[in-house]
């Protein structure tokens, strides 16, 4: 069996938002795709495979952009506070 790395965008989004803790799963509450997309300003026709894919891609791009901002902020802080 060939095991390939997988990425669950909704799991990543839940971790990013950290809105509500799920005691049962011991992790952040997962968001519905439509709610997550709406929260980042992406409107689409849910339950349509192409539209759902576009929404997932929009969320992935959003997370990548936010992660890049965070990385840049950390790097600036490190450079500015280097001894």
ABEGO torsion letter per residue (X at the ends): XBBBBBBBAAAAAAAAAGABBBAAAGBBBBBBAAAAAAAAGBBBBBGBAAAAAAAAAAAAAAAAAAAAAAAAAAAAAAAAABX
